[in-house]
Amino acid sequence: MSVGLHVASAKKTPQPSPASEAQGQGQQDGGTGPRLSVLRRDCLTRDRHRCVISRVFDLAEAEERYDTPGGARDDEGNLLVDEPDDPAYLEVAHILPHSLTQTNREGKLDASNKSALAMLTMFDVGVTELLQGPEIDCPRNAITLTPQHHLSFGSFKVYFEHVPGTDTTYTIGTFHKQSYVRRAPFPVTRELYLTQTIEPPSRRLLAVHCAIAHILHLSGAGDYIDKICRDIEEYGVQADGSTPLGQFVSLAIGSQGSSSGYTEGVKQ
């Protein structure tokens, strides 16, 4: 199994398309295509048709509003022509990978998926209940991003740290080399938008994503976790959770948490 919950194979959420939904193509289980379409609609509405990191407006929505009398405006009534940045096509990005709960042809989870879900409980006991079946495609497990930020987020190169004392404010950081992201807004603090009908991104899921990102960033952590994942697949996880990975996670959190605060809210 690849490091970081299928990082190599699940860096980006599969994006819905009218053709795939109409024809039911792809390796999605029944209902997944329509669920992703609804998820995209809900996330765009909740996030006001903007990337939650860059605040860039959605190009597809901008084109829909182009002929609006008085000029195309954003969700708050501001003219899009006055935007500092050009609109861009936006995507829905799962906080924890959509592929985690995908089943095989027999309708069962593969061993790698079971191992990945078991590992999540080492970060936050009970968090997998937020991801069971269709729940993984709910707005609480997704955010709106540009394709570039989506890839970085899905690769655990970008992470959200909750700001203590706030409800939905996060400092967004990156592990990309600074010389490659000079024009990117990192680190940046953003308050996520709220609506009365669509649930916000889960603080618990963002905290787990953040913890995984930091652990993967530790020198040599990737190869070590890969080995432990293979051991888990072969021998299973002990009932008390006392695996080498659990010990490693505890060490990593203990050595890094005081300076970065990246485990803030994992069990809240």
C-alpha positions in Angstrom: 0.0 0.0 0.0 1.4 3.5 -0.8 2.1 6.0 1.9 -0.5 8.4 3.1 -3.7 6.5 2.3 -3.0 5.7 -1.4 -1.2 9.0 -2.1 0.2 7.7 -5.3 -3.1 6.6 -6.7 -5.6 9.0 -5.1 -4.0 12.5 -5.3 -7.1 14.0 -6.8 -10.8 13.5 -6.5 -12.3 12.1 -9.7 -14.3 15.0 -11.2 -17.9 14.4 -12.4 -18.7 14.9 -16.1 -22.2 14.9 -17.7 -21.1 12.2 -20.1 -19.8 9.8 -17.4 -23.0 10.4 -15.3 -25.3 9.8 -18.2 -23.5 6.6 -19.4 -22.5 5.3 -16.0 -18.9 4.8 -17.2 -15.8 4.3 -15.2 -15.1 2.1 -12.2 -17.5 3.9 -9.9 -20.1 2.0 -8.0 -23.7 2.8 -8.7 -24.6 6.3 -7.5 -21.0 7.5 -7.1 -21.1 9.7 -10.2 -24.3 11.5 -9.2 -23.0 11.8 -5.6 -19.9 13.5 -6.9 -21.9 15.8 -9.0 -24.1 16.8 -6.0 -20.9 17.2 -3.9 -19.4 19.5 -6.5 -22.6 21.6 -6.6 -22.8 21.8 -2.8 -19.2 22.7 -2.3 -19.2 25.4 -4.9 -22.3 26.9 -3.3 -20.9 26.7 0.2 -17.5 28.0 -0.8 -19.1 30.8 -2.8 -17.6 29.5 -6.1 -14.1 30.3 -4.9 -11.0 28.3 -4.2 -10.7 28.2 -0.4 -6.9 28.8 -0.6 -6.5 31.4 -3.4 -10.0 32.8 -3.4 -10.0 32.6 -7.2 -13.5 32.6 -8.6 -14.8 29.6 -10.7 -14.4 30.2 -14.4 -17.4 28.0 -15.4 -19.7 30.0 -13.1 -18.2 33.3 -14.3 -19.1 32.4 -17.9 -22.6 31.4 -16.8 -23.0 34.9 -15.3 -21.3 36.8 -18.2 -24.5 38.2 -19.7 -26.0 39.3 -16.4 -27.5 42.8 -16.7 -25.1 45.2 -15.0 -22.2 42.9 -15.3 -21.3 39.5 -13.9 -21.0 39.5 -10.1 -19.7 37.1 -7.5 -21.9 35.6 -4.7 -21.5 38.7 -2.6 -22.5 41.1 -5.4 -19.1 42.3 -6.4 -18.3 42.8 -10.0 -16.1 40.0 -11.4 -14.4 42.4 -13.7 -12.8 44.0 -10.7 -11.2 40.8 -9.5 -7.4 41.0 -9.0 -7.0 37.5 -10.5 -8.5 35.8 -13.5 -11.2 33.2 -12.8 -10.1 29.6 -13.1 -11.8 26.2 -13.3 -12.3 24.8 -9.9 -12.5 21.2 -8.6 -14.0 19.4 -5.6 -11.3 17.9 -3.5 -11.8 15.2 -0.9 -10.0 15.9 2.4 -9.5 12.1 2.9 -9.3 10.2 -0.4 -12.5 9.2 -2.2 -10.9 5.8 -3.0 -10.7 4.8 0.7 -14.2 3.2 0.7 -14.3 2.0 -2.9 -15.1 -1.7 -3.1 -13.8 -4.4 -5.4 -15.9 -6.4 -7.9 -17.2 -8.5 -5.0 -18.5 -5.5 -3.2 -15.8 -5.7 -0.5 -13.0 -3.5 0.6 -9.5 -4.6 -0.5 -6.9 -5.3 2.2 -5.1 -2.1 1.5 -8.3 0.0 2.1 -9.0 -1.9 5.3 -5.4 -1.2 6.5 -5.7 2.5 5.6 -9.0 2.8 7.5 -7.5 1.0 10.5 -4.6 3.5 10.4 -7.0 6.4 10.6 -8.2 5.3 14.0 -4.6 5.8 15.3 -5.0 9.5 14.6 -8.6 9.9 15.8 -10.6 7.0 17.2 -14.0 7.0 15.6 -13.1 9.2 12.7 -13.9 6.5 10.1 -17.5 6.8 11.1 -17.5 10.0 9.1 -16.4 8.2 6.0 -18.6 5.1 5.9 -20.1 4.4 2.5 -21.7 7.4 0.8 -20.6 9.6 3.8 -17.2 9.9 2.3 -18.8 12.0 -0.5 -20.4 14.5 1.9 -19.5 18.2 2.0 -17.8 17.8 5.4 -15.1 15.7 3.6 -14.5 18.1 0.7 -13.3 21.6 -0.2 -13.2 23.6 -3.4 -9.7 24.1 -5.0 -8.0 25.0 -8.2 -6.5 22.0 -10.0 -2.9 22.9 -8.8 -3.9 23.3 -5.2 -6.0 20.2 -5.5 -3.0 18.1 -6.5 -0.8 19.6 -3.8 -3.5 19.0 -1.1 -4.1 15.4 -2.3 -0.4 14.8 -2.2 -0.3 16.0 1.4 2.0 18.9 0.3 -0.6 21.5 1.5 -2.4 21.3 4.9 -4.9 23.2 7.0 -4.1 24.0 10.7 -7.1 25.1 12.8 -6.6 28.4 14.6 -7.4 27.9 18.3 -10.4 29.9 19.6 -12.1 30.1 16.2 -14.8 28.0 14.6 -13.7 27.8 10.9 -10.4 29.7 10.6 -7.3 27.9 9.4 -3.7 28.7 8.6 -2.8 27.0 5.4 0.8 25.9 4.9 2.8 23.9 2.4 5.8 21.6 2.3 6.7 22.6 -1.3 10.1 24.2 -1.7 9.6 27.9 -1.1 11.6 28.8 -4.3 8.8 27.0 -6.3 5.8 28.7 -4.6 7.0 32.3 -4.4 3.8 33.6 -5.9 1.6 31.3 -3.9 -0.1 32.6 -0.8 1.6 30.4 1.8 1.2 30.5 4.6 -2.2 32.1 4.5 -5.0 32.3 7.1 -8.5 31.8 5.8 -11.9 31.7 7.4 -14.0 29.1 5.7 -17.5 30.2 4.5 -20.6 28.9 6.2 -24.1 28.3 5.1 -27.3 27.2 7.0 -27.9 24.2 4.8 -24.5 22.8 3.8 -22.2 21.4 6.5 -18.6 22.9 6.6 -15.4 21.0 6.1 -14.9 18.8 9.2 -12.3 20.0 11.6 -11.5 16.4 12.6 -10.9 15.3 9.0 -8.7 18.4 8.3 -6.7 17.7 11.4 -6.1 14.1 10.4 -5.0 15.2 6.9 -2.7 17.8 8.6 -1.2 15.1 10.9 -0.6 12.7 7.9 1.0 15.6 5.9 3.5 16.4 8.8 4.4 12.8 9.4 5.0 12.1 5.7 7.3 15.2 5.7 9.5 13.8 8.4 12.8 12.6 7.0 12.6 8.9 6.1 9.0 8.6 7.3 7.6 7.5 4.0 9.7 4.3 3.6 9.2 3.4 7.3 5.4 3.8 7.1 5.4 1.7 3.9 7.1 -1.1 5.7 4.7 -0.9 8.6 1.7 -0.8 6.3 2.9 -4.1 4.7 3.2 -5.6 8.2 -0.3 -4.5 9.0 -1.7 -6.1 5.9 0.2 -9.4 6.7 -0.4 -9.6 10.4 -3.3 -7.3 11.1 -3.8 -4.6 13.8 -3.8 -5.6 17.5 -7.0 -5.0 19.3 -5.3 -2.4 21.6 -3.9 -0.6 18.6 -0.3 -1.3 19.8 1.4 -1.4 16.4 4.8 0.1 15.4 2.9 2.7 13.4 0.9 3.7 16.4 4.2 4.1 18.4 5.8 6.0 15.5 2.8 8.4 15.2 3.0 9.1 18.9 6.7 9.9 18.7 6.1 12.1 15.6 3.3 13.9 17.3 5.3 14.4 20.5 8.3 15.7 18.7 6.5 17.9 16.2 3.2 18.9 17.8 4.6 21.5 20.2 6.1 23.5 17.4 3.6 23.1 14.7 0.3 22.4 16.5 -0.7 20.2 13.6 -2.6 17.7 15.7 -4.9 20.5 17.1 -8.5 19.3 17.0 -7.8 15.7 15.9 -10.0 14.3 18.6 -12.4 17.2 19.0 
